[in-house]
Amino acid sequence: FLYGKYSELKESLKFEKNGCCGITQEGFEDDPEDADPDIVILPCGHPFREKPLYQWLLRQEICPTCKRSYKN
């Protein structure tokens, strides 16, 4: 997993070149409270905001976009 600020990782994005979280469908820079949020890019290349992805993975151990398994 790649983890960091959107501004640091946006060049690493394979998908979602517009910087949109695959769970919340919000742009990574749309939140005025967190103009440069922490994001996670899964090995499949799909980016997500850290907190929504963490909550998702607690329930399901798959990528929300492509359904690739991330079970331990």
Buried (B, 14 or more C-beta within 10 A) or exposed (E): EBEBBBBEBBEEBEBBEEBBBBBBEBBBBEEEEBEEBBBBBBEBBBBBBBBBBEEBBEEEEBBBBEEEEEEE
